[in-house]
């Protein structure tokens, strides 16, 4: 997790008002998360931190591309990511949690806020559930050769499975009809 230390903002020394921060998210960022579905990407995160007396308001924008595997043809493709979101950080005396997903509650004794988890969560949620290069890639088409090969393999086996799944007991009952 040492690689993620650079995604922390020390807010205690900042004056009340707006401050802007930029972060580069690359392959080492995604590699720091174990079991990450995203392994490669090149993104830039811009954070506008509005420091107030009792809270921080973070306006987060993440732009760039991530490399995904197509669920249809298994080819790698680049998917564009464009995220604009807001996160509110409130200060509390104890370690309570908020029911609102937009609000993070941290202890008043904390001196910085770690944004790595927030960035990763926003990016992961923006990745489509079904990843298809034709729909989500940058004008890329699915691999025609792979699609043809998959269709060839699937058409023969589906019919054969139907024949093999037929239980002789059911076959005897069908004769009674």
C-alpha positions, 0 to 999 in steps of 0.5 A: 500500500506504500504506492498509494501514499501519494494519493493522500491530501494533508488538509490541516495546513490548508487555509479555508477556501478552495484548493486544487490537486492533480493525481496521475493514476497508472498501472502501479495504482491498479496493481496496488489493489489486490484482486482488481478487475482493472490491471492497466489504465492511464487516468488523471484525477483532478480534485477541488477541495473546498475546506470549510470549518466543519467539513471538506467538499471534494469535487472529483473529476477523473478522465482517461482510459482503462484497458478491459477484456471484452466479454464477447470476443476476449480481446483487450480494448481501451474504454474511456472513463469520464467521472465527475462526482462529489464527496463530502468529508465531515469531522466527528469526535468519534469513529461513526459512519454515515448512511449516505454514500456521499458523506465520509465521516473522519475523526477530528484528529485526522490530518489527511484524507486518503483518496486512493480508495475513493478513486478506485471505487469511482473507477470500478463503478464506472466500468460497465458490467458487460464489457463489449469492445463494440459498445464501450471501446474507442470505435473498436470492433469485436474480433471477427475470427474469434466470434466465428470460432465461438459460434462454430463451437457453440452450435455443435455442442448445444444440439449434442448436449440435448441428446446426451442429457436425455434420460432413458427413464423420461424417454420411456415416459414420452412413449406413453403419450 
